[in-house]
């Protein structure tokens, strides 16, 4: 493969997901039109993760004691040599043109990061539905995040030198904290509505533990506020103002004034 293509480091953290790991690795190695390096970070697994990863001669394997998902991602990022980096959980997968299309999106829209729509799948590898995110601009990204909008790491690609470390001790929302941190830092995200990634829903997924997810979300918000207090609370105030303006416009809809209806719709589209 010609080396003129930008290189992409695909980092796969794995903790006791040896069963799914081959699907993730092979989807990473199958990327088209972009040179990739695949890094598997074995986060102290007690299953045969090392054995599975070692079968792939062109995969870099890092093994560490169990430190959690965020620490595993950070370890992979430190090892990455690609111009771009992405994070692929061991039970998820990429479509063949994930890398080249998102890299092209960053180039076309002059951003450091890009993300895409994703397809939900399950333990049987059934494709369930596409999740398309309606917040492609930075303004809408920040607003959507504050309103509980989420997208998994498998959807995102960014320039390696621009990735911050994932905060520790909030594994359920460490990715959310990073998205919020980047948005508050005025980083723009390119976006494509094509589902280029597969996000697997499993019965024992971390996201199914509601109590853990609520605690980690609270930790993520506290972390973001501590990292960028002025921008964090300024964004909240701006959302409050927008919300009040929308409510005022909606109250006037009862008068059936077309101009106000159009204004309200425009306001709501900007928020959501």
Buried (B, 14 or more C-beta within 10 A) or exposed (E): EEEEBBBBBBBBBBBBBBBBBBBBBEBBBBBEBBBBBBBBBBBBBEBEBBEBBEEBEEBBBBBEEEBBBBBBBBBBBEBBEBBBBBBBBBBBBBBBBBBBBBBBBBEEBEBBBBBBBBBBBEEEEEEEEEBEBEBBEBBBBBBBBBEEBBBBBBBBBBBBEBBBEBBBEBBBBBBBBBBBBBBBEEBBBBBBEBBBBBBBEBEEEEBEEEEBBEBBBEBBBEBBBEBBEEBBEEBEEBBEEBBEBBEEBBEBEEEEEEEBBEBBEEBEEEBE
